[in-house]
Amino acid sequence: KQIVKRKSDMGYNSVLTKYVVTAFSLIQSVIMEMSDEMVTCSSHNIYPVPQVTWATDPPSAQEALENSTIKTTDHKGLFTVVSTLRILDSLSNYTYFCSFISADKTQVWTASWKNHEGITHGEGHALSIPCITPHSLQNFSLTWTFTSSSEPTVILRYDTKTKHTFNLWEGQAELDQDLLFLGDGSLLLHKPDTEEHSGTYTCTFSGLQSKHIVQTKVNITVSPISENLILLFCILRIILLVTPVLGVSQIAALIVLQCVLGNSVYNIFDPLMIL
């Protein structure tokens, strides 16, 4: 509010009141993305321009956090802010945090991203894919997406407010509800399949002015034949290959040699092969 006093030609004083209105456009969301070399945080349609800060866990010195921030405005004067940070060391060694702080300090939006170390796991054996939030959340939603050769697919979603659960992989995957409220949203796959369940898993915790993302690449492999099964196979062959031509000890020695050396000696003993 501005008050301006003016004096007219007739000697009368008049007062002119001006109202100056400043429009604020609050931070609505923060989008976080990661590539092989950079982490990017962005937010749109903000006024005044916010401050952007970066941090990591484990902590890093500020001078080690090489980042740049670009601020642009649209025809309405609203800001789009894009900030990028160069990746430190190995992707899986750090959790990256970016915070957008409003000009009046009343809003702090924080997003974080962790690339978990890749997992290689045997087919048919239960697997837990980790997703743990770095700080406690009161009301939040958790979303799991799966990406193979196509676009990301939402496979599971849970909302603590509505208690509603969506599970595309019902019977194949689930969450531990008790651990979930402690900040552990790990996904349990009961019997993962090589073709159906190999790919990239992304979990996202979304809370009040916060978002936490964990991404894990999972490779489900065909389980190799166990050593015990190979030994049993060899014993069965010894029993079946006993002939009056050779003594039992000689046959046993040949079979054990084959089991040790593998397929490379099969041709030598082709006359003895009946399995």
C-alpha positions as CSV (number, residue, x, y, z in Angstrom):
1,K,0.0,0.0,0.0
2,Q,1.4,3.4,-1.0
3,I,-0.1,6.8,0.0
4,V,0.7,9.8,-2.2
5,K,-0.2,13.4,-1.0
6,R,-0.9,16.0,-3.7
7,K,-1.7,19.7,-3.6
8,S,-4.2,21.1,-6.1
9,D,-4.2,24.5,-7.7
10,M,-7.0,25.6,-5.3
11,G,-4.8,24.9,-2.4
12,Y,-6.6,21.8,-1.2
13,N,-4.6,18.7,-0.3
14,S,-5.7,15.4,-1.6
15,V,-4.6,11.9,-0.9
16,L,-4.1,9.2,-3.5
17,T,-3.8,5.7,-2.3
18,K,-2.1,3.1,-4.5
19,Y,-2.2,-0.7,-3.9
20,V,0.7,-2.7,-5.2
21,V,-0.2,-6.4,-5.5
22,T,2.5,-9.0,-5.7
23,A,1.3,-12.4,-6.8
24,F,3.1,-15.5,-5.4
25,S,3.0,-18.8,-7.2
26,L,4.0,-21.5,-4.8
27,I,6.1,-24.6,-5.5
28,Q,3.8,-27.3,-6.7
29,S,6.2,-30.2,-7.3
30,V,9.8,-31.1,-7.9
31,I,10.8,-33.5,-10.7
32,M,14.0,-35.5,-10.3
33,E,15.7,-37.5,-13.0
34,M,19.0,-39.4,-13.3
35,S,21.3,-40.3,-16.2
36,D,24.6,-42.0,-16.3
37,E,26.5,-38.8,-15.5
38,M,24.0,-36.2,-14.2
39,V,21.2,-35.8,-11.7
40,T,18.5,-33.2,-12.6
41,C,15.9,-31.5,-10.5
42,S,13.3,-29.1,-11.9
43,S,10.2,-27.2,-10.9
44,H,7.8,-25.0,-13.0
45,N,5.5,-22.0,-12.7
46,I,7.1,-20.5,-9.5
47,Y,7.3,-16.9,-8.3
48,P,9.5,-15.5,-6.8
49,V,12.5,-17.6,-7.9
50,P,13.4,-20.2,-5.3
51,Q,16.8,-21.3,-4.0
52,V,18.1,-24.7,-4.9
53,T,20.5,-26.7,-2.7
54,W,22.2,-30.1,-3.2
55,A,23.4,-32.8,-0.7
56,T,24.4,-36.4,-0.6
57,D,24.3,-39.4,1.8
58,P,27.1,-40.2,2.8
59,P,27.8,-36.4,3.0
60,S,30.0,-34.7,0.5
61,A,31.9,-31.4,0.7
62,Q,30.0,-28.6,-1.1
63,E,32.9,-27.9,-3.4
64,A,32.6,-31.5,-4.7
65,L,29.0,-31.0,-5.7
66,E,29.5,-29.6,-9.2
67,N,26.1,-28.2,-10.1
68,S,24.5,-25.5,-12.3
69,T,21.0,-23.9,-12.1
70,I,19.2,-22.3,-15.0
71,K,16.2,-20.0,-14.4
72,T,13.8,-18.9,-17.2
73,T,10.5,-17.0,-17.2
74,D,7.4,-17.3,-19.2
75,H,5.1,-14.6,-20.5
76,K,3.4,-14.4,-17.1
77,G,6.7,-13.9,-15.3
78,L,6.6,-17.3,-13.7
79,F,9.9,-19.1,-13.3
80,T,11.0,-22.6,-14.5
81,V,14.1,-23.7,-12.5
82,V,16.3,-26.6,-13.7
83,S,19.3,-27.6,-11.6
84,T,21.8,-30.3,-12.6
85,L,24.5,-32.1,-10.5
86,R,27.4,-34.2,-11.8
87,I,27.4,-37.8,-10.5
88,L,30.0,-38.6,-7.9
89,D,32.0,-41.8,-8.1
90,S,29.8,-44.9,-8.5
91,L,26.0,-44.4,-8.9
92,S,25.2,-46.9,-6.1
93,N,27.5,-45.3,-3.5
94,Y,25.3,-42.2,-2.9
95,T,21.8,-41.0,-2.3
96,Y,21.3,-37.6,-4.0
97,F,19.1,-34.9,-2.5
98,C,17.9,-31.6,-4.0
99,S,15.8,-29.0,-2.2
100,F,13.8,-26.1,-3.6
101,I,13.3,-23.4,-1.0
102,S,10.7,-20.7,-1.6
103,A,11.8,-17.0,-1.4
104,D,9.9,-16.4,1.8
105,K,11.3,-19.7,3.4
106,T,7.8,-21.1,4.0
107,Q,8.2,-24.0,1.6
108,V,11.0,-26.6,1.4
109,W,10.4,-29.3,-1.2
110,T,13.0,-32.1,-1.2
111,A,13.5,-35.0,-3.7
112,S,16.1,-37.8,-3.4
113,W,17.3,-40.5,-5.7
114,K,19.3,-43.7,-5.0
115,N,20.5,-46.2,-7.7
116,H,20.7,-49.4,-5.8
117,E,23.4,-51.9,-6.8
118,G,22.1,-54.4,-9.4
119,I,20.8,-57.8,-8.3
120,T,21.4,-61.1,-10.0
121,H,19.1,-63.8,-8.6
122,G,18.2,-67.4,-9.3
123,E,14.8,-68.2,-10.9
124,G,12.1,-69.5,-8.6
125,H,13.7,-68.4,-5.3
126,A,12.0,-65.6,-3.3
127,L,13.6,-62.2,-3.7
128,S,13.3,-58.9,-1.8
129,I,14.1,-55.8,-3.8
130,P,15.1,-53.0,-1.3
131,C,13.4,-49.6,-1.0
132,I,14.0,-47.7,2.2
133,T,13.1,-44.0,2.7
134,P,16.0,-41.9,4.1
135,H,13.6,-40.1,6.6
136,S,10.4,-40.8,8.3
137,L,7.1,-40.0,6.6
138,Q,3.6,-39.6,8.1
139,N,1.2,-39.7,5.3
140,F,2.6,-41.0,2.0
141,S,2.0,-43.2,-1.0
142,L,4.3,-45.8,-2.4
143,T,4.5,-46.8,-6.1
144,W,6.5,-49.6,-7.7
145,T,7.0,-49.6,-11.4
146,F,8.7,-52.2,-13.6
147,T,10.5,-51.5,-16.9
148,S,11.7,-54.2,-19.3
149,S,11.7,-53.6,-23.0
150,S,8.6,-51.3,-23.0
151,E,7.3,-48.3,-21.1
152,P,7.3,-48.4,-17.3
153,T,4.3,-50.3,-15.8
154,V,2.9,-49.6,-12.4
155,I,2.8,-53.0,-10.7
156,L,1.9,-51.9,-7.1
157,R,0.7,-48.9,-5.3
158,Y,-0.3,-48.2,-1.7
159,D,-1.7,-45.1,-0.1
160,T,-1.5,-44.7,3.7
161,K,-4.4,-42.3,3.8
162,T,-7.0,-44.4,2.0
163,K,-5.4,-47.8,2.8
164,H,-6.0,-48.6,-0.8
165,T,-3.7,-51.1,-2.5
166,F,-3.4,-51.7,-6.2
167,N,-1.4,-54.9,-7.1
168,L,-1.0,-55.8,-10.8
169,W,1.1,-58.8,-9.7
170,E,-1.3,-60.2,-7.1
171,G,0.1,-63.5,-5.9
172,Q,3.5,-62.8,-7.3
173,A,4.6,-59.8,-5.4
174,E,3.7,-58.1,-2.1
175,L,4.8,-55.5,0.6
176,D,5.3,-56.1,4.3
177,Q,2.7,-53.7,5.8
178,D,4.4,-53.6,9.2
179,L,7.7,-52.6,7.7
180,L,6.1,-50.2,5.3
181,F,5.1,-47.9,8.2
182,L,8.7,-47.9,9.4
183,G,9.9,-46.6,6.0
184,D,10.7,-50.0,4.4
185,G,8.8,-50.4,1.2
186,S,10.8,-53.4,-0.2
187,L,9.1,-55.5,-2.8
188,L,8.9,-59.3,-2.2
189,L,8.8,-61.4,-5.3
190,H,7.7,-65.0,-4.4
191,K,8.9,-67.0,-7.4
192,P,10.6,-64.7,-9.9
193,D,10.7,-65.8,-13.5
194,T,13.6,-65.2,-15.9
195,E,11.6,-63.7,-18.7
196,E,8.8,-62.0,-16.7
197,H,10.7,-60.4,-13.9
198,S,14.1,-59.3,-15.3
199,G,14.3,-55.6,-15.7
200,T,14.4,-52.3,-13.8
201,Y,12.4,-51.7,-10.7
202,T,11.7,-48.2,-9.4
203,C,10.0,-47.4,-6.1
204,T,8.8,-43.9,-5.2
205,F,7.8,-42.7,-1.8
206,S,5.6,-39.5,-2.1
207,G,4.9,-37.5,1.0
208,L,4.2,-33.9,2.0
209,Q,6.6,-31.8,-0.1
210,S,8.9,-34.7,-0.4
211,K,9.7,-37.6,-2.8
212,H,12.2,-40.4,-2.5
213,I,13.1,-42.7,-5.5
214,V,15.1,-46.0,-5.4
215,Q,15.9,-47.7,-8.7
216,T,17.3,-51.3,-9.0
217,K,18.2,-53.4,-12.0
218,V,17.3,-57.1,-11.5
219,N,18.5,-60.0,-13.6
220,I,16.7,-63.3,-12.9
221,T,18.8,-66.3,-14.1
222,V,18.1,-69.9,-14.6
223,S,19.3,-71.8,-11.5
224,P,22.3,-74.0,-12.3
225,I,22.2,-77.7,-11.6
226,S,23.4,-78.2,-8.0
227,E,26.6,-80.1,-7.2
228,N,24.6,-82.7,-5.3
229,L,22.5,-83.4,-8.3
230,I,25.6,-83.8,-10.5
231,L,27.1,-86.2,-8.0
232,L,23.9,-88.2,-7.9
233,F,23.9,-88.4,-11.7
234,C,27.4,-89.7,-11.7
235,I,26.6,-92.4,-9.1
236,L,23.7,-93.5,-11.2
237,R,25.9,-93.8,-14.3
238,I,28.5,-95.8,-12.4
239,I,25.8,-98.3,-11.4
240,L,24.3,-98.5,-14.9
241,L,27.6,-98.8,-16.7
242,V,29.0,-101.8,-14.8
243,T,29.7,-104.5,-17.4
244,P,31.6,-107.8,-17.4
245,V,34.1,-106.2,-19.7
246,L,35.7,-104.0,-17.1
247,G,35.9,-104.2,-13.4
248,V,33.7,-102.0,-11.2
249,S,36.7,-100.0,-10.0
250,Q,37.9,-99.3,-13.5
251,I,34.4,-98.1,-14.6
252,A,34.1,-96.0,-11.5
253,A,37.5,-94.3,-12.2
254,L,36.4,-93.5,-15.8
255,I,33.1,-92.0,-14.7
256,V,34.6,-89.9,-11.9
257,L,37.2,-88.6,-14.5
258,Q,34.3,-87.6,-16.8
259,C,32.5,-85.8,-14.0
260,V,35.6,-83.8,-13.1
261,L,36.6,-83.0,-16.7
262,G,33.1,-82.5,-18.1
263,N,31.9,-82.8,-21.6
264,S,35.4,-82.7,-23.1
265,V,36.0,-86.3,-22.4
266,Y,32.6,-87.6,-23.5
267,N,33.9,-88.7,-26.9
268,I,36.7,-90.8,-25.5
269,F,34.2,-93.0,-23.6
270,D,31.3,-93.0,-26.1
271,P,31.0,-96.8,-26.1
272,L,30.3,-96.5,-22.3
273,M,27.6,-93.8,-22.6
274,I,24.1,-95.1,-22.0
275,L,22.7,-91.8,-20.4
